[in-house]
Amino acid sequence: LAYASRFEPKAVIDLATLTGACIVALGQGMAAGAFCTDEDLLARLQAASQTSGERIWHMPLYDEYLAGLQSLTADLANTGGNRFGGVGISAMFLKQFAEDYPWAHLDIAGMTFEERPSSPKLPAYLQRGGTGFGVRLLIQFLRDWDGAE
């Protein structure tokens, strides 16, 4: 994220299975947590989510999460000190390296693997196993972005 600023990007989106905390917050297979510093970028991601069927849910990036990143031995801790607010604290950690451009973090921890038995009623990408979550979402996002520019 810090390296990306050298290229003066219009936006940066990262997808990661950062912690299990997003699964606790949103549930397994429900939606990816979407943390974003720019309302326009968030709106574009939400539109792509609706079109692609890959659900995201806007999560807060409260400044108070910074308290969970304080460290006695480093500039910044890379993990919170307790189990509370873990998904927000983790996203706030990433935000510290993405200050110069619109940025979104999608916590996809609960979306990457489908454990329910396969069913002919479900789309192929929601059958048991790896889902490839985010591919359809980002392709749709880029199509929409290209059409809007």
C-alpha positions in Angstrom: 0.0 0.0 0.0 2.8 2.4 0.8 4.6 1.5 -2.4 1.5 2.2 -4.5 1.7 6.0 -3.7 4.7 6.2 -6.0 2.4 5.7 -8.9 -0.2 8.3 -7.9 -3.1 5.9 -8.4 -6.6 7.1 -8.9 -7.6 4.4 -6.3 -6.2 1.2 -4.7 -8.4 -1.7 -3.6 -6.9 -4.6 -1.6 -8.6 -7.9 -0.9 -7.3 -10.0 2.0 -8.3 -12.6 4.5 -6.7 -10.4 7.2 -8.3 -11.9 10.3 -11.2 -14.1 11.3 -12.8 -11.1 12.9 -14.9 -10.2 9.8 -16.4 -13.7 10.0 -17.4 -13.0 13.6 -18.9 -9.6 12.6 -20.7 -10.5 9.4 -21.0 -14.3 9.4 -19.5 -17.0 7.2 -20.5 -16.5 3.5 -22.6 -13.4 4.1 -20.6 -10.5 2.8 -17.1 -9.1 2.6 -16.3 -6.2 5.0 -15.7 -3.1 3.0 -13.5 -0.4 4.5 -13.1 2.8 2.4 -11.6 6.2 2.7 -13.5 7.7 -0.3 -17.3 7.9 -0.7 -17.1 7.8 -4.6 -14.9 4.7 -4.5 -17.3 3.0 -2.0 -20.3 3.9 -4.2 -18.6 2.3 -7.2 -17.7 -0.8 -5.3 -21.3 -1.1 -4.0 -22.7 -0.7 -7.5 -20.3 -3.4 -8.7 -21.3 -5.6 -5.8 -25.0 -5.3 -6.7 -24.3 -6.1 -10.4 -21.9 -9.0 -9.8 -23.8 -10.6 -6.9 -20.7 -10.6 -4.7 -21.9 -8.9 -1.6 -19.9 -6.3 0.4 -21.0 -4.5 3.6 -19.6 -1.0 4.5 -17.7 -1.1 7.8 -16.5 1.8 9.8 -13.0 3.2 10.0 -13.2 5.1 13.3 -10.2 7.0 14.4 -10.6 5.4 17.8 -9.4 2.1 16.3 -5.9 3.7 16.3 -5.7 3.1 20.1 -5.6 -0.6 19.4 -2.5 -0.2 17.4 -0.4 1.5 20.0 2.9 -0.2 20.9 5.6 0.3 23.5 8.3 -1.1 21.2 7.3 -0.1 17.7 5.7 2.9 15.8 2.6 0.8 15.3 1.4 -2.6 16.5 0.2 -5.0 13.7 -2.5 -6.5 15.9 -4.9 -5.3 18.5 -4.4 -6.1 22.2 -7.7 -7.9 22.7 -10.5 -9.6 20.7 -12.8 -6.5 20.6 -13.0 -4.5 17.4 -10.5 -6.7 15.6 -11.8 -6.2 12.1 -11.8 -2.4 12.4 -8.4 -2.3 14.1 -6.9 -4.5 11.3 -8.3 -2.3 8.6 -7.0 0.8 10.5 -3.6 -0.8 10.4 -3.7 -1.0 6.6 -5.1 2.5 6.4 -1.8 3.9 7.9 0.0 2.9 4.7 -2.7 4.2 2.3 -2.9 7.9 3.0 -2.2 9.5 -0.4 -5.0 8.1 -2.5 -8.6 6.8 -2.4 -8.4 3.3 -0.8 -10.6 0.4 -0.1 -9.9 -2.8 1.9 -12.2 -5.8 1.4 -11.9 -8.3 4.2 -12.9 -11.5 2.3 -12.2 -13.9 5.1 -15.7 -15.2 5.3 -16.2 -15.4 1.6 -13.3 -17.4 0.2 -14.4 -21.0 0.9 -17.9 -22.5 0.8 -18.3 -25.4 3.3 -22.0 -26.1 2.8 -22.8 -29.2 0.6 -23.0 -28.5 -3.1 -26.5 -27.9 -4.5 -27.9 -27.6 -8.0 -29.9 -24.6 -6.7 -26.6 -22.6 -6.1 -24.5 -20.9 -8.8 -21.4 -22.8 -9.8 -19.1 -20.4 -7.9 -21.0 -21.1 -4.6 -20.6 -24.8 -4.7 -18.5 -26.5 -2.0 -14.8 -25.4 -2.1 -13.0 -22.2 -3.1 -15.3 -19.4 -4.4 -12.9 -17.1 -6.1 -14.7 -14.3 -4.3 -13.8 -10.8 -5.6 -12.9 -11.7 -9.2 -16.4 -11.0 -10.5 -16.7 -7.9 -8.3 -13.4 -6.4 -9.4 -14.1 -7.2 -13.1 -17.4 -5.4 -12.8 -15.9 -2.5 -10.9 -13.2 -2.1 -13.7 -15.8 -2.3 -16.5 -17.9 0.4 -14.7 -14.9 2.6 -14.0 -13.7 2.4 -17.6 -17.2 3.3 -18.8 -17.4 6.3 -16.5 -13.9 7.7 -17.4 
